[in-house]
Amino acid sequence: MKIAKPLLLITTPIGLAFGLYEAHRLAGGLVFIMAALIAVMGVAMASVVMTIRREKKRDEEAKKRDELMK
């Protein structure tokens, strides 16, 4: 896992950029559809991450309150 995370963090944006370049090369209009798809997926992933972090924070605060009540 120590090697996989940095490798994925580096290769994913490079792969996306290469994919957009190829889409532009093969069919110019296709790049806009691909960029829109990437943007929608990015927003969806960010939404999930924000929800998980918000729920985790709320659970930790509730746990602290319960410990203080005892």
Sine and cosine of phi, psi and omega as CSV:
sin_phi,cos_phi,sin_psi,cos_psi,sin_omega,cos_omega
0.00,0.00,-0.42,0.91,0.00,-1.00
-0.92,0.38,-0.49,0.87,0.00,-1.00
-1.00,-0.05,-0.55,0.83,-0.12,-0.99
-0.92,0.40,-0.69,0.72,-0.05,-1.00
-0.88,0.48,-0.80,0.60,0.01,-1.00
-0.88,0.47,-0.59,0.81,0.01,-1.00
-0.90,0.44,-0.68,0.73,0.03,-1.00
-0.93,0.38,-0.61,0.79,0.01,-1.00
-0.91,0.41,-0.45,0.89,0.00,-1.00
-1.00,0.02,-0.72,0.70,-0.13,-0.99
-0.98,0.22,-0.47,0.88,-0.03,-1.00
-0.89,0.45,-0.79,0.62,0.03,-1.00
-0.89,0.46,-0.57,0.82,0.03,-1.00
-0.91,0.41,-0.67,0.74,0.03,-1.00
-0.90,0.43,-0.64,0.77,0.05,-1.00
-0.90,0.43,-0.70,0.72,0.01,-1.00
-0.89,0.45,-0.68,0.74,0.01,-1.00
-0.90,0.43,-0.64,0.77,0.04,-1.00
-0.90,0.44,-0.66,0.75,0.05,-1.00
-0.91,0.40,-0.61,0.79,0.05,-1.00
-0.89,0.46,-0.72,0.69,0.01,-1.00
-0.90,0.43,-0.62,0.79,0.04,-1.00
-0.89,0.45,-0.65,0.76,0.03,-1.00
-0.92,0.39,-0.62,0.78,-0.02,-1.00
-0.93,0.37,-0.67,0.74,-0.06,-1.00
-0.98,0.19,-0.72,0.69,-0.02,-1.00
-0.49,-0.87,0.95,-0.30,-0.13,-0.99
-0.79,0.62,-0.67,0.74,-0.03,-1.00
-0.95,0.32,-0.38,0.92,-0.03,-1.00
-0.89,0.45,-0.50,0.87,-0.03,-1.00
-0.89,0.45,-0.55,0.83,0.01,-1.00
-0.94,0.35,-0.62,0.78,0.05,-1.00
-0.91,0.41,-0.69,0.73,0.01,-1.00
-0.91,0.42,-0.66,0.75,0.01,-1.00
-0.90,0.43,-0.63,0.77,0.03,-1.00
-0.91,0.42,-0.67,0.74,0.03,-1.00
-0.89,0.46,-0.69,0.72,0.02,-1.00
-0.89,0.45,-0.65,0.76,0.00,-1.00
-0.91,0.42,-0.69,0.72,0.01,-1.00
-0.90,0.45,-0.69,0.73,0.02,-1.00
-0.91,0.41,-0.61,0.79,0.05,-1.00
-0.90,0.44,-0.69,0.73,0.03,-1.00
-0.90,0.43,-0.65,0.76,0.02,-1.00
-0.89,0.46,-0.70,0.72,0.01,-1.00
-0.91,0.42,-0.66,0.75,0.03,-1.00
-0.89,0.45,-0.62,0.79,0.03,-1.00
-0.89,0.45,-0.69,0.72,0.02,-1.00
-0.90,0.44,-0.70,0.71,0.00,-1.00
-0.89,0.46,-0.68,0.73,0.01,-1.00
-0.90,0.44,-0.64,0.77,0.02,-1.00
-0.90,0.43,-0.69,0.72,0.01,-1.00
-0.89,0.46,-0.71,0.71,0.01,-1.00
-0.90,0.43,-0.64,0.77,0.01,-1.00
-0.91,0.42,-0.69,0.72,0.01,-1.00
-0.92,0.38,-0.62,0.79,0.02,-1.00
-0.90,0.44,-0.68,0.73,0.02,-1.00
-0.89,0.45,-0.68,0.74,0.01,-1.00
-0.89,0.45,-0.65,0.76,0.03,-1.00
-0.91,0.42,-0.65,0.76,0.02,-1.00
-0.91,0.42,-0.65,0.76,0.03,-1.00
-0.91,0.41,-0.63,0.77,0.03,-1.00
-0.91,0.41,-0.61,0.79,0.02,-1.00
-0.91,0.42,-0.66,0.75,0.03,-1.00
-0.90,0.43,-0.65,0.76,0.02,-1.00
-0.89,0.45,-0.66,0.75,0.01,-1.00
-0.91,0.42,-0.60,0.80,0.02,-1.00
-0.93,0.37,-0.60,0.80,0.01,-1.00
-0.94,0.34,-0.52,0.85,-0.01,-1.00
-0.94,0.35,-0.46,0.89,-0.05,-1.00
-0.96,0.27,0.00,0.00,0.00,0.00
